[in-house]
Amino acid sequence: MKNNPADRAFQDLSTPEKVLHVQDLWDQIACSQEEVVLPPAQLAEAERRIEEHERNSKPTTSRDDLRRKLEQPR
């Protein structure tokens, strides 16, 4: 990291505080009206994953159903 006050302050945070900070930052980016431009390699990978998902999509399980299944006694 660079040696500026903001970077030093970030380094002083605990790991859970850093995670919360990054989540907040990501939420701000997601709400932004600015377009995020992906490099060609990342765009190609995203398209490949979407195509693979469409070819091999399987029924999904909701989080609640999965939790119930995992919590059942064996």
PDB file of N, H, CA, C and O in Angstrom:
ATOM      1  N   MET A   1       0.834  -1.190   0.000  1.00  0.00           N
ATOM      2  CA  MET A   1       0.000   0.000   0.000  1.00  0.00           C
ATOM      3  C   MET A   1       0.870   1.241   0.000  1.00  0.00           C
ATOM      4  O   MET A   1       2.018   1.228   0.443  1.00  0.00           O
ATOM      5  N   LYS A   2       0.298   2.287  -0.500  1.00  0.00           N
ATOM      6  H   LYS A   2      -0.635   2.297  -0.860  1.00  0.00           H
ATOM      7  CA  LYS A   2       1.030   3.547  -0.533  1.00  0.00           C
ATOM      8  C   LYS A   2       1.156   4.101   0.872  1.00  0.00           C
ATOM      9  O   LYS A   2       0.480   3.655   1.799  1.00  0.00           O
ATOM     10  N   ASN A   3       2.018   5.063   1.008  1.00  0.00           N
ATOM     11  H   ASN A   3       2.567   5.425   0.255  1.00  0.00           H
ATOM     12  CA  ASN A   3       2.293   5.612   2.328  1.00  0.00           C
ATOM     13  C   ASN A   3       1.542   6.930   2.528  1.00  0.00           C
ATOM     14  O   ASN A   3       2.155   7.953   2.831  1.00  0.00           O
ATOM     15  N   ASN A   4       0.220   6.908   2.360  1.00  0.00           N
ATOM     16  H   ASN A   4      -0.278   6.077   2.114  1.00  0.00           H
ATOM     17  CA  ASN A   4      -0.556   8.112   2.642  1.00  0.00           C
ATOM     18  C   ASN A   4      -1.458   7.850   3.841  1.00  0.00           C
ATOM     19  O   ASN A   4      -1.686   6.695   4.200  1.00  0.00           O
ATOM     20  N   PRO A   5      -1.974   8.910   4.468  1.00  0.00           N
ATOM     21  CA  PRO A   5      -2.750   8.731   5.704  1.00  0.00           C
ATOM     22  C   PRO A   5      -3.954   7.800   5.567  1.00  0.00           C
ATOM     23  O   PRO A   5      -4.246   7.037   6.488  1.00  0.00           O
ATOM     24  N   ALA A   6      -4.650   7.851   4.443  1.00  0.00           N
ATOM     25  H   ALA A   6      -4.412   8.471   3.696  1.00  0.00           H
ATOM     26  CA  ALA A   6      -5.823   6.987   4.273  1.00  0.00           C
ATOM     27  C   ALA A   6      -5.410   5.519   4.253  1.00  0.00           C
ATOM     28  O   ALA A   6      -6.074   4.677   4.857  1.00  0.00           O
ATOM     29  N   ASP A   7      -4.319   5.214   3.563  1.00  0.00           N
ATOM     30  H   ASP A   7      -3.780   5.899   3.072  1.00  0.00           H
ATOM     31  CA  ASP A   7      -3.841   3.827   3.517  1.00  0.00           C
ATOM     32  C   ASP A   7      -3.393   3.353   4.890  1.00  0.00           C
ATOM     33  O   ASP A   7      -3.675   2.220   5.279  1.00  0.00           O
ATOM     34  N   ARG A   8      -2.700   4.212   5.626  1.00  0.00           N
ATOM     35  H   ARG A   8      -2.471   5.132   5.310  1.00  0.00           H
ATOM     36  CA  ARG A   8      -2.256   3.826   6.971  1.00  0.00           C
ATOM     37  C   ARG A   8      -3.465   3.609   7.877  1.00  0.00           C
ATOM     38  O   ARG A   8      -3.476   2.673   8.676  1.00  0.00           O
ATOM     39  N   ALA A   9      -4.484   4.464   7.761  1.00  0.00           N
ATOM     40  H   ALA A   9      -4.475   5.225   7.112  1.00  0.00           H
ATOM     41  CA  ALA A   9      -5.684   4.292   8.586  1.00  0.00           C
ATOM     42  C   ALA A   9      -6.371   2.968   8.256  1.00  0.00           C
ATOM     43  O   ALA A   9      -6.847   2.273   9.153  1.00  0.00           O
ATOM     44  N   PHE A  10      -6.423   2.622   6.977  1.00  0.00           N
ATOM     45  H   PHE A  10      -6.037   3.187   6.248  1.00  0.00           H
ATOM     46  CA  PHE A  10      -7.045   1.364   6.568  1.00  0.00           C
ATOM     47  C   PHE A  10      -6.266   0.182   7.132  1.00  0.00           C
ATOM     48  O   PHE A  10      -6.862  -0.795   7.583  1.00  0.00           O
ATOM     49  N   GLN A  11      -4.952   0.263   7.109  1.00  0.00           N
ATOM     50  H   GLN A  11      -4.468   1.058   6.742  1.00  0.00           H
ATOM     51  CA  GLN A  11      -4.106  -0.814   7.636  1.00  0.00           C
ATOM     52  C   GLN A  11      -4.327  -1.018   9.134  1.00  0.00           C
ATOM     53  O   GLN A  11      -4.159  -2.125   9.644  1.00  0.00           O
ATOM     54  N   ASP A  12      -4.701   0.042   9.832  1.00  0.00           N
ATOM     55  H   ASP A  12      -4.837   0.942   9.418  1.00  0.00           H
ATOM     56  CA  ASP A  12      -4.913  -0.054  11.274  1.00  0.00           C
ATOM     57  C   ASP A  12      -6.243  -0.705  11.647  1.00  0.00           C
ATOM     58  O   ASP A  12      -6.450  -1.055  12.809  1.00  0.00           O
ATOM     59  N   LEU A  13      -7.142  -0.871  10.687  1.00  0.00           N
ATOM     60  H   LEU A  13      -6.974  -0.586   9.743  1.00  0.00           H
ATOM     61  CA  LEU A  13      -8.433  -1.492  10.971  1.00  0.00           C
ATOM     62  C   LEU A  13      -8.269  -2.995  11.197  1.00  0.00           C
ATOM     63  O   LEU A  13      -7.350  -3.621  10.669  1.00  0.00           O
ATOM     64  N   SER A  14      -9.173  -3.556  11.987  1.00  0.00           N
ATOM     65  H   SER A  14      -9.919  -3.048  12.416  1.00  0.00           H
ATOM     66  CA  SER A  14      -9.193  -5.011  12.144  1.00  0.00           C
ATOM     67  C   SER A  14      -9.724  -5.624  10.844  1.00  0.00           C
ATOM     68  O   SER A  14     -10.307  -4.927  10.014  1.00  0.00           O
ATOM     69  N   THR A  15      -9.520  -6.903  10.681  1.00  0.00           N
ATOM     70  H   THR A  15      -9.046  -7.469  11.355  1.00  0.00           H
ATOM     71  CA  THR A  15     -10.005  -7.560   9.460  1.00  0.00           C
ATOM     72  C   THR A  15     -11.520  -7.422   9.309  1.00  0.00           C
ATOM     73  O   THR A  15     -11.978  -7.101   8.212  1.00  0.00           O
ATOM     74  N   PRO A  16     -12.331  -7.650  10.367  1.00  0.00           N
ATOM     75  CA  PRO A  16     -13.783  -7.451  10.197  1.00  0.00           C
ATOM     76  C   PRO A  16     -14.132  -6.007   9.813  1.00  0.00           C
ATOM     77  O   PRO A  16     -15.061  -5.786   9.036  1.00  0.00           O
ATOM     78  N   GLU A  17     -13.403  -5.032  10.344  1.00  0.00           N
ATOM     79  H   GLU A  17     -12.648  -5.212  10.975  1.00  0.00           H
ATOM     80  CA  GLU A  17     -13.658  -3.639   9.983  1.00  0.00           C
ATOM     81  C   GLU A  17     -13.293  -3.377   8.525  1.00  0.00           C
ATOM     82  O   GLU A  17     -13.975  -2.622   7.832  1.00  0.00           O
ATOM     83  N   LYS A  18     -12.220  -4.003   8.068  1.00  0.00           N
ATOM     84  H   LYS A  18     -11.666  -4.616   8.630  1.00  0.00           H
ATOM     85  CA  LYS A  18     -11.829  -3.860   6.665  1.00  0.00           C
ATOM     86  C   LYS A  18     -12.893  -4.442   5.750  1.00  0.00           C
ATOM     87  O   LYS A  18     -13.236  -3.850   4.727  1.00  0.00           O
ATOM     88  N   VAL A  19     -13.418  -5.614   6.126  1.00  0.00           N
ATOM     89  H   VAL A  19     -13.139  -6.095   6.957  1.00  0.00           H
ATOM     90  CA  VAL A  19     -14.462  -6.254   5.316  1.00  0.00           C
ATOM     91  C   VAL A  19     -15.687  -5.347   5.232  1.00  0.00           C
ATOM     92  O   VAL A  19     -16.245  -5.161   4.150  1.00  0.00           O
ATOM     93  N   LEU A  20     -16.107  -4.783   6.358  1.00  0.00           N
ATOM     94  H   LEU A  20     -15.654  -4.935   7.236  1.00  0.00           H
ATOM     95  CA  LEU A  20     -17.255  -3.870   6.341  1.00  0.00           C
ATOM     96  C   LEU A  20     -16.975  -2.652   5.471  1.00  0.00           C
ATOM     97  O   LEU A  20     -17.848  -2.197   4.732  1.00  0.00           O
ATOM     98  N   HIS A  21     -15.771  -2.132   5.558  1.00  0.00           N
ATOM     99  H   HIS A  21     -15.062  -2.502   6.158  1.00  0.00           H
ATOM    100  CA  HIS A  21     -15.396  -0.977   4.754  1.00  0.00           C
ATOM    101  C   HIS A  21     -15.470  -1.315   3.260  1.00  0.00           C
ATOM    102  O   HIS A  21     -15.992  -0.535   2.464  1.00  0.00           O
ATOM    103  N   VAL A  22     -14.950  -2.467   2.897  1.00  0.00           N
ATOM    104  H   VAL A  22     -14.526  -3.102   3.543  1.00  0.00           H
ATOM    105  CA  VAL A  22     -14.976  -2.883   1.489  1.00  0.00           C
ATOM    106  C   VAL A  22     -16.415  -3.117   1.027  1.00  0.00           C
ATOM    107  O   VAL A  22     -16.761  -2.769  -0.102  1.00  0.00           O
ATOM    108  N   GLN A  23     -17.250  -3.699   1.878  1.00  0.00           N
ATOM    109  H   GLN A  23     -16.968  -3.982   2.795  1.00  0.00           H
ATOM    110  CA  GLN A  23     -18.657  -3.906   1.524  1.00  0.00           C
ATOM    111  C   GLN A  23     -19.348  -2.565   1.286  1.00  0.00           C
ATOM    112  O   GLN A  23     -20.104  -2.412   0.326  1.00  0.00           O
ATOM    113  N   ASP A  24     -19.087  -1.600   2.157  1.00  0.00           N
ATOM    114  H   ASP A  24     -18.473  -1.724   2.936  1.00  0.00           H
ATOM    115  CA  ASP A  24     -19.670  -0.268   1.975  1.00  0.00           C
ATOM    116  C   ASP A  24     -19.200   0.359   0.664  1.00  0.00           C
ATOM    117  O   ASP A  24     -19.986   0.961  -0.067  1.00  0.00           O
ATOM    118  N   LEU A  25     -17.919   0.209   0.382  1.00  0.00           N
ATOM    119  H   LEU A  25     -17.281  -0.281   0.976  1.00  0.00           H
ATOM    120  CA  LEU A  25     -17.375   0.752  -0.850  1.00  0.00           C
ATOM    121  C   LEU A  25     -18.022   0.088  -2.064  1.00  0.00           C
ATOM    122  O   LEU A  25     -18.376   0.763  -3.031  1.00  0.00           O
ATOM    123  N   TRP A  26     -18.173  -1.230  -2.011  1.00  0.00           N
ATOM    124  H   TRP A  26     -17.885  -1.778  -1.225  1.00  0.00           H
ATOM    125  CA  TRP A  26     -18.800  -1.948  -3.123  1.00  0.00           C
ATOM    126  C   TRP A  26     -20.248  -1.503  -3.305  1.00  0.00           C
ATOM    127  O   TRP A  26     -20.704  -1.335  -4.436  1.00  0.00           O
ATOM    128  N   ASP A  27     -20.973  -1.311  -2.209  1.00  0.00           N
ATOM    129  H   ASP A  27     -20.603  -1.448  -1.290  1.00  0.00           H
ATOM    130  CA  ASP A  27     -22.356  -0.840  -2.297  1.00  0.00           C
ATOM    131  C   ASP A  27     -22.425   0.526  -2.977  1.00  0.00           C
ATOM    132  O   ASP A  27     -23.329   0.781  -3.773  1.00  0.00           O
ATOM    133  N   GLN A  28     -21.478   1.396  -2.668  1.00  0.00           N
ATOM    134  H   GLN A  28     -20.744   1.189  -2.022  1.00  0.00           H
ATOM    135  CA  GLN A  28     -21.447   2.719  -3.300  1.00  0.00           C
ATOM    136  C   GLN A  28     -21.187   2.592  -4.801  1.00  0.00           C
ATOM    137  O   GLN A  28     -21.800   3.295  -5.604  1.00  0.00           O
ATOM    138  N   ILE A  29     -20.283   1.701  -5.170  1.00  0.00           N
ATOM    139  H   ILE A  29     -19.784   1.130  -4.517  1.00  0.00           H
ATOM    140  CA  ILE A  29     -19.987   1.482  -6.584  1.00  0.00           C
ATOM    141  C   ILE A  29     -21.222   0.923  -7.289  1.00  0.00           C
ATOM    142  O   ILE A  29     -21.556   1.354  -8.393  1.00  0.00           O
ATOM    143  N   ALA A  30     -21.894  -0.025  -6.660  1.00  0.00           N
ATOM    144  H   ALA A  30     -21.624  -0.375  -5.763  1.00  0.00           H
ATOM    145  CA  ALA A  30     -23.072  -0.660  -7.268  1.00  0.00           C
ATOM    146  C   ALA A  30     -24.202   0.344  -7.482  1.00  0.00           C
ATOM    147  O   ALA A  30     -24.971   0.215  -8.435  1.00  0.00           O
ATOM    148  N   CYS A  31     -24.309   1.333  -6.613  1.00  0.00           N
ATOM    149  H   CYS A  31     -23.684   1.438  -5.839  1.00  0.00           H
ATOM    150  CA  CYS A  31     -25.374   2.338  -6.725  1.00  0.00           C
ATOM    151  C   CYS A  31     -25.005   3.465  -7.685  1.00  0.00           C
ATOM    152  O   CYS A  31     -25.852   4.284  -8.038  1.00  0.00           O
ATOM    153  N   SER A  32     -23.774   3.506  -8.096  1.00  0.00           N
ATOM    154  H   SER A  32     -23.085   2.840  -7.809  1.00  0.00           H
ATOM    155  CA  SER A  32     -23.301   4.576  -8.968  1.00  0.00           C
ATOM    156  C   SER A  32     -23.935   4.461 -10.346  1.00  0.00           C
ATOM    157  O   SER A  32     -24.188   3.363 -10.842  1.00  0.00           O
ATOM    158  N   GLN A  33     -24.183   5.591 -10.941  1.00  0.00           N
ATOM    159  H   GLN A  33     -23.978   6.483 -10.539  1.00  0.00           H
ATOM    160  CA  GLN A  33     -24.726   5.606 -12.303  1.00  0.00           C
ATOM    161  C   GLN A  33     -23.609   5.486 -13.345  1.00  0.00           C
ATOM    162  O   GLN A  33     -23.867   5.358 -14.542  1.00  0.00           O
ATOM    163  N   GLU A  34     -22.368   5.529 -12.865  1.00  0.00           N
ATOM    164  H   GLU A  34     -22.158   5.632 -11.893  1.00  0.00           H
ATOM    165  CA  GLU A  34     -21.222   5.442 -13.754  1.00  0.00           C
ATOM    166  C   GLU A  34     -21.086   4.032 -14.306  1.00  0.00           C
ATOM    167  O   GLU A  34     -21.277   3.056 -13.581  1.00  0.00           O
ATOM    168  N   GLU A  35     -20.763   3.925 -15.563  1.00  0.00           N
ATOM    169  H   GLU A  35     -20.608   4.717 -16.152  1.00  0.00           H
ATOM    170  CA  GLU A  35     -20.561   2.618 -16.174  1.00  0.00           C
ATOM    171  C   GLU A  35     -19.203   2.066 -15.758  1.00  0.00           C
ATOM    172  O   GLU A  35     -18.199   2.778 -15.770  1.00  0.00           O
ATOM    173  N   VAL A  36     -19.187   0.807 -15.395  1.00  0.00           N
ATOM    174  H   VAL A  36     -20.003   0.229 -15.384  1.00  0.00           H
ATOM    175  CA  VAL A  36     -17.930   0.138 -15.064  1.00  0.00           C
ATOM    176  C   VAL A  36     -17.458  -0.572 -16.326  1.00  0.00           C
ATOM    177  O   VAL A  36     -18.158  -1.428 -16.868  1.00  0.00           O
ATOM    178  N   VAL A  37     -16.286  -0.215 -16.780  1.00  0.00           N
ATOM    179  H   VAL A  37     -15.718   0.480 -16.339  1.00  0.00           H
ATOM    180  CA  VAL A  37     -15.744  -0.801 -18.002  1.00  0.00           C
ATOM    181  C   VAL A  37     -14.814  -1.951 -17.617  1.00  0.00           C
ATOM    182  O   VAL A  37     -13.853  -1.776 -16.867  1.00  0.00           O
ATOM    183  N   LEU A  38     -15.129  -3.127 -18.151  1.00  0.00           N
ATOM    184  H   LEU A  38     -15.910  -3.270 -18.759  1.00  0.00           H
ATOM    185  CA  LEU A  38     -14.297  -4.300 -17.891  1.00  0.00           C
ATOM    186  C   LEU A  38     -13.223  -4.417 -18.965  1.00  0.00           C
ATOM    187  O   LEU A  38     -13.466  -4.107 -20.131  1.00  0.00           O
ATOM    188  N   PRO A  39     -12.050  -4.860 -18.571  1.00  0.00           N
ATOM    189  CA  PRO A  39     -11.035  -5.174 -19.588  1.00  0.00           C
ATOM    190  C   PRO A  39     -11.557  -6.318 -20.468  1.00  0.00           C
ATOM    191  O   PRO A  39     -12.357  -7.131 -20.005  1.00  0.00           O
ATOM    192  N   PRO A  40     -11.124  -6.387 -21.703  1.00  0.00           N
ATOM    193  CA  PRO A  40     -11.627  -7.421 -22.625  1.00  0.00           C
ATOM    194  C   PRO A  40     -11.537  -8.841 -22.067  1.00  0.00           C
ATOM    195  O   PRO A  40     -12.449  -9.638 -22.288  1.00  0.00           O
ATOM    196  N   ALA A  41     -10.475  -9.175 -21.359  1.00  0.00           N
ATOM    197  H   ALA A  41      -9.735  -8.527 -21.179  1.00  0.00           H
ATOM    198  CA  ALA A  41     -10.330 -10.536 -20.826  1.00  0.00           C
ATOM    199  C   ALA A  41     -11.402 -10.828 -19.773  1.00  0.00           C
ATOM    200  O   ALA A  41     -11.947 -11.932 -19.735  1.00  0.00           O
ATOM    201  N   GLN A  42     -11.706  -9.855 -18.926  1.00  0.00           N
ATOM    202  H   GLN A  42     -11.263  -8.959 -18.957  1.00  0.00           H
ATOM    203  CA  GLN A  42     -12.742 -10.069 -17.908  1.00  0.00           C
ATOM    204  C   GLN A  42     -14.121 -10.148 -18.542  1.00  0.00           C
ATOM    205  O   GLN A  42     -14.950 -10.951 -18.113  1.00  0.00           O
ATOM    206  N   LEU A  43     -14.382  -9.333 -19.552  1.00  0.00           N
ATOM    207  H   LEU A  43     -13.709  -8.680 -19.901  1.00  0.00           H
ATOM    208  CA  LEU A  43     -15.662  -9.382 -20.249  1.00  0.00           C
ATOM    209  C   LEU A  43     -15.840 -10.738 -20.932  1.00  0.00           C
ATOM    210  O   LEU A  43     -16.921 -11.325 -20.878  1.00  0.00           O
ATOM    211  N   ALA A  44     -14.789 -11.231 -21.569  1.00  0.00           N
ATOM    212  H   ALA A  44     -13.912 -10.754 -21.613  1.00  0.00           H
ATOM    213  CA  ALA A  44     -14.859 -12.542 -22.227  1.00  0.00           C
ATOM    214  C   ALA A  44     -15.123 -13.641 -21.202  1.00  0.00           C
ATOM    215  O   ALA A  44     -15.907 -14.552 -21.468  1.00  0.00           O
ATOM    216  N   GLU A  45     -14.478 -13.569 -20.029  1.00  0.00           N
ATOM    217  H   GLU A  45     -13.841 -12.828 -19.813  1.00  0.00           H
ATOM    218  CA  GLU A  45     -14.694 -14.576 -18.989  1.00  0.00           C
ATOM    219  C   GLU A  45     -16.128 -14.517 -18.463  1.00  0.00           C
ATOM    220  O   GLU A  45     -16.747 -15.558 -18.241  1.00  0.00           O
ATOM    221  N   ALA A  46     -16.657 -13.319 -18.265  1.00  0.00           N
ATOM    222  H   ALA A  46     -16.154 -12.473 -18.445  1.00  0.00           H
ATOM    223  CA  ALA A  46     -18.040 -13.181 -17.798  1.00  0.00           C
ATOM    224  C   ALA A  46     -19.007 -13.771 -18.820  1.00  0.00           C
ATOM    225  O   ALA A  46     -19.944 -14.481 -18.455  1.00  0.00           O
ATOM    226  N   GLU A  47     -18.783 -13.480 -20.085  1.00  0.00           N
ATOM    227  H   GLU A  47     -18.022 -12.903 -20.381  1.00  0.00           H
ATOM    228  CA  GLU A  47     -19.644 -14.025 -21.137  1.00  0.00           C
ATOM    229  C   GLU A  47     -19.539 -15.546 -21.200  1.00  0.00           C
ATOM    230  O   GLU A  47     -20.547 -16.227 -21.392  1.00  0.00           O
ATOM    231  N   ARG A  48     -18.331 -16.084 -21.039  1.00  0.00           N
ATOM    232  H   ARG A  48     -17.513 -15.531 -20.883  1.00  0.00           H
ATOM    233  CA  ARG A  48     -18.141 -17.534 -21.042  1.00  0.00           C
ATOM    234  C   ARG A  48     -18.912 -18.185 -19.903  1.00  0.00           C
ATOM    235  O   ARG A  48     -19.544 -19.226 -20.088  1.00  0.00           O
ATOM    236  N   ARG A  49     -18.860 -17.569 -18.721  1.00  0.00           N
ATOM    237  H   ARG A  49     -18.347 -16.724 -18.570  1.00  0.00           H
ATOM    238  CA  ARG A  49     -19.569 -18.131 -17.564  1.00  0.00           C
ATOM    239  C   ARG A  49     -21.076 -18.073 -17.748  1.00  0.00           C
ATOM    240  O   ARG A  49     -21.783 -19.006 -17.367  1.00  0.00           O
ATOM    241  N   ILE A  50     -21.573 -16.991 -18.327  1.00  0.00           N
ATOM    242  H   ILE A  50     -20.998 -16.234 -18.636  1.00  0.00           H
ATOM    243  CA  ILE A  50     -23.020 -16.885 -18.583  1.00  0.00           C
ATOM    244  C   ILE A  50     -23.446 -17.967 -19.567  1.00  0.00           C
ATOM    245  O   ILE A  50     -24.451 -18.643 -19.348  1.00  0.00           O
ATOM    246  N   GLU A  51     -22.689 -18.134 -20.650  1.00  0.00           N
ATOM    247  H   GLU A  51     -21.873 -17.584 -20.828  1.00  0.00           H
ATOM    248  CA  GLU A  51     -23.016 -19.162 -21.641  1.00  0.00           C
ATOM    249  C   GLU A  51     -22.998 -20.556 -21.016  1.00  0.00           C
ATOM    250  O   GLU A  51     -23.880 -21.372 -21.282  1.00  0.00           O
ATOM    251  N   GLU A  52     -21.990 -20.823 -20.186  1.00  0.00           N
ATOM    252  H   GLU A  52     -21.273 -20.160 -19.970  1.00  0.00           H
ATOM    253  CA  GLU A  52     -21.910 -22.133 -19.531  1.00  0.00           C
ATOM    254  C   GLU A  52     -23.101 -22.338 -18.597  1.00  0.00           C
ATOM    255  O   GLU A  52     -23.677 -23.425 -18.550  1.00  0.00           O
ATOM    256  N   HIS A  53     -23.464 -21.311 -17.868  1.00  0.00           N
ATOM    257  H   HIS A  53     -22.997 -20.428 -17.906  1.00  0.00           H
ATOM    258  CA  HIS A  53     -24.614 -21.414 -16.976  1.00  0.00           C
ATOM    259  C   HIS A  53     -25.889 -21.698 -17.775  1.00  0.00           C
ATOM    260  O   HIS A  53     -26.703 -22.530 -17.373  1.00  0.00           O
ATOM    261  N   GLU A  54     -26.062 -21.011 -18.897  1.00  0.00           N
ATOM    262  H   GLU A  54     -25.402 -20.335 -19.224  1.00  0.00           H
ATOM    263  CA  GLU A  54     -27.265 -21.224 -19.712  1.00  0.00           C
ATOM    264  C   GLU A  54     -27.306 -22.629 -20.299  1.00  0.00           C
ATOM    265  O   GLU A  54     -28.382 -23.210 -20.434  1.00  0.00           O
ATOM    266  N   ARG A  55     -26.137 -23.188 -20.652  1.00  0.00           N
ATOM    267  H   ARG A  55     -25.262 -22.716 -20.543  1.00  0.00           H
ATOM    268  CA  ARG A  55     -26.079 -24.552 -21.192  1.00  0.00           C
ATOM    269  C   ARG A  55     -26.304 -25.597 -20.106  1.00  0.00           C
ATOM    270  O   ARG A  55     -26.910 -26.637 -20.365  1.00  0.00           O
ATOM    271  N   ASN A  56     -25.831 -25.336 -18.910  1.00  0.00           N
ATOM    272  H   ASN A  56     -25.339 -24.491 -18.700  1.00  0.00           H
ATOM    273  CA  ASN A  56     -25.844 -26.339 -17.850  1.00  0.00           C
ATOM    274  C   ASN A  56     -26.682 -25.934 -16.647  1.00  0.00           C
ATOM    275  O   ASN A  56     -26.455 -26.420 -15.539  1.00  0.00           O
ATOM    276  N   SER A  57     -27.646 -25.050 -16.859  1.00  0.00           N
ATOM    277  H   SER A  57     -27.830 -24.655 -17.759  1.00  0.00           H
ATOM    278  CA  SER A  57     -28.418 -24.607 -15.697  1.00  0.00           C
ATOM    279  C   SER A  57     -29.248 -25.760 -15.142  1.00  0.00           C
ATOM    280  O   SER A  57     -29.871 -26.521 -15.882  1.00  0.00           O
ATOM    281  N   LYS A  58     -29.235 -25.858 -13.853  1.00  0.00           N
ATOM    282  H   LYS A  58     -28.729 -25.240 -13.251  1.00  0.00           H
ATOM    283  CA  LYS A  58     -29.979 -26.899 -13.148  1.00  0.00           C
ATOM    284  C   LYS A  58     -30.930 -26.206 -12.185  1.00  0.00           C
ATOM    285  O   LYS A  58     -30.725 -25.044 -11.832  1.00  0.00           O
ATOM    286  N   PRO A  59     -31.960 -26.908 -11.763  1.00  0.00           N
ATOM    287  CA  PRO A  59     -32.850 -26.296 -10.780  1.00  0.00           C
ATOM    288  C   PRO A  59     -32.055 -25.887  -9.535  1.00  0.00           C
ATOM    289  O   PRO A  59     -31.121 -26.575  -9.123  1.00  0.00           O
ATOM    290  N   THR A  60     -32.435 -24.788  -8.966  1.00  0.00           N
ATOM    291  H   THR A  60     -33.194 -24.229  -9.301  1.00  0.00           H
ATOM    292  CA  THR A  60     -31.727 -24.305  -7.780  1.00  0.00           C
ATOM    293  C   THR A  60     -32.556 -24.535  -6.531  1.00  0.00           C
ATOM    294  O   THR A  60     -33.754 -24.809  -6.599  1.00  0.00           O
ATOM    295  N   THR A  61     -31.901 -24.420  -5.402  1.00  0.00           N
ATOM    296  H   THR A  61     -30.927 -24.198  -5.346  1.00  0.00           H
ATOM    297  CA  THR A  61     -32.541 -24.571  -4.105  1.00  0.00           C
ATOM    298  C   THR A  61     -32.445 -23.238  -3.386  1.00  0.00           C
ATOM    299  O   THR A  61     -31.393 -22.600  -3.391  1.00  0.00           O
ATOM    300  N   SER A  62     -33.533 -22.819  -2.770  1.00  0.00           N
ATOM    301  H   SER A  62     -34.388 -23.338  -2.765  1.00  0.00           H
ATOM    302  CA  SER A  62     -33.479 -21.562  -2.029  1.00  0.00           C
ATOM    303  C   SER A  62     -32.593 -21.724  -0.799  1.00  0.00           C
ATOM    304  O   SER A  62     -32.372 -22.835  -0.315  1.00  0.00           O
ATOM    305  N   ARG A  63     -32.104 -20.629  -0.319  1.00  0.00           N
ATOM    306  H   ARG A  63     -32.283 -19.727  -0.712  1.00  0.00           H
ATOM    307  CA  ARG A  63     -31.249 -20.654   0.876  1.00  0.00           C
ATOM    308  C   ARG A  63     -32.006 -21.254   2.052  1.00  0.00           C
ATOM    309  O   ARG A  63     -31.447 -22.043   2.814  1.00  0.00           O
ATOM    310  N   ASP A  64     -33.283 -20.885   2.205  1.00  0.00           N
ATOM    311  H   ASP A  64     -33.738 -20.245   1.586  1.00  0.00           H
ATOM    312  CA  ASP A  64     -34.076 -21.397   3.322  1.00  0.00           C
ATOM    313  C   ASP A  64     -34.267 -22.911   3.227  1.00  0.00           C
ATOM    314  O   ASP A  64     -34.164 -23.617   4.230  1.00  0.00           O
ATOM    315  N   ASP A  65     -34.547 -23.411   2.009  1.00  0.00           N
ATOM    316  H   ASP A  65     -34.630 -22.838   1.194  1.00  0.00           H
ATOM    317  CA  ASP A  65     -34.700 -24.863   1.836  1.00  0.00           C
ATOM    318  C   ASP A  65     -33.383 -25.588   2.120  1.00  0.00           C
ATOM    319  O   ASP A  65     -33.373 -26.642   2.755  1.00  0.00           O
ATOM    320  N   LEU A  66     -32.294 -25.027   1.653  1.00  0.00           N
ATOM    321  H   LEU A  66     -32.302 -24.171   1.137  1.00  0.00           H
ATOM    322  CA  LEU A  66     -30.996 -25.637   1.906  1.00  0.00           C
ATOM    323  C   LEU A  66     -30.685 -25.653   3.401  1.00  0.00           C
ATOM    324  O   LEU A  66     -30.191 -26.652   3.924  1.00  0.00           O
ATOM    325  N   ARG A  67     -30.971 -24.561   4.079  1.00  0.00           N
ATOM    326  H   ARG A  67     -31.372 -23.750   3.654  1.00  0.00           H
ATOM    327  CA  ARG A  67     -30.729 -24.495   5.526  1.00  0.00           C
ATOM    328  C   ARG A  67     -31.547 -25.562   6.252  1.00  0.00           C
ATOM    329  O   ARG A  67     -31.032 -26.244   7.138  1.00  0.00           O
ATOM    330  N   ARG A  68     -32.831 -25.708   5.878  1.00  0.00           N
ATOM    331  H   ARG A  68     -33.250 -25.154   5.158  1.00  0.00           H
ATOM    332  CA  ARG A  68     -33.679 -26.728   6.510  1.00  0.00           C
ATOM    333  C   ARG A  68     -33.115 -28.124   6.280  1.00  0.00           C
ATOM    334  O   ARG A  68     -33.083 -28.954   7.188  1.00  0.00           O
ATOM    335  N   LYS A  69     -32.673 -28.367   5.058  1.00  0.00           N
ATOM    336  H   LYS A  69     -32.699 -27.692   4.320  1.00  0.00           H
ATOM    337  CA  LYS A  69     -32.113 -29.678   4.720  1.00  0.00           C
ATOM    338  C   LYS A  69     -30.851 -29.950   5.536  1.00  0.00           C
ATOM    339  O   LYS A  69     -30.665 -31.062   6.031  1.00  0.00           O
ATOM    340  N   LEU A  70     -29.988 -28.954   5.683  1.00  0.00           N
ATOM    341  H   LEU A  70     -30.139 -28.051   5.281  1.00  0.00           H
ATOM    342  CA  LEU A  70     -28.754 -29.127   6.423  1.00  0.00           C
ATOM    343  C   LEU A  70     -28.994 -29.300   7.930  1.00  0.00           C
ATOM    344  O   LEU A  70     -28.211 -29.953   8.621  1.00  0.00           O
ATOM    345  N   GLU A  71     -30.064 -28.720   8.419  1.00  0.00           N
ATOM    346  H   GLU A  71     -30.701 -28.189   7.858  1.00  0.00           H
ATOM    347  CA  GLU A  71     -30.350 -28.778   9.848  1.00  0.00           C
ATOM    348  C   GLU A  71     -31.109 -30.036  10.248  1.00  0.00           C
ATOM    349  O   GLU A  71     -31.279 -30.296  11.440  1.00  0.00           O
ATOM    350  N   GLN A  72     -31.575 -30.830   9.267  1.00  0.00           N
ATOM    351  H   GLN A  72     -31.438 -30.618   8.300  1.00  0.00           H
ATOM    352  CA  GLN A  72     -32.305 -32.058   9.588  1.00  0.00           C
ATOM    353  C   GLN A  72     -31.341 -33.068  10.210  1.00  0.00           C
ATOM    354  O   GLN A  72     -30.194 -33.198   9.781  1.00  0.00           O
ATOM    355  N   PRO A  73     -31.831 -33.783  11.234  1.00  0.00           N
ATOM    356  CA  PRO A  73     -30.991 -34.837  11.804  1.00  0.00           C
ATOM    357  C   PRO A  73     -30.760 -35.940  10.775  1.00  0.00           C
ATOM    358  O   PRO A  73     -31.614 -36.202   9.929  1.00  0.00           O
ATOM    359  N   ARG A  74     -29.631 -36.562  10.855  1.00  0.00           N
ATOM    360  H   ARG A  74     -28.937 -36.350  11.542  1.00  0.00           H
ATOM    361  CA  ARG A  74     -29.303 -37.640   9.904  1.00  0.00           C
ATOM    362  C   ARG A  74     -29.686 -38.968  10.461  1.00  0.00           C
ATOM    363  O   ARG A  74     -29.488 -39.992   9.806  1.00  0.00           O
TER     364      ARG A  74
END
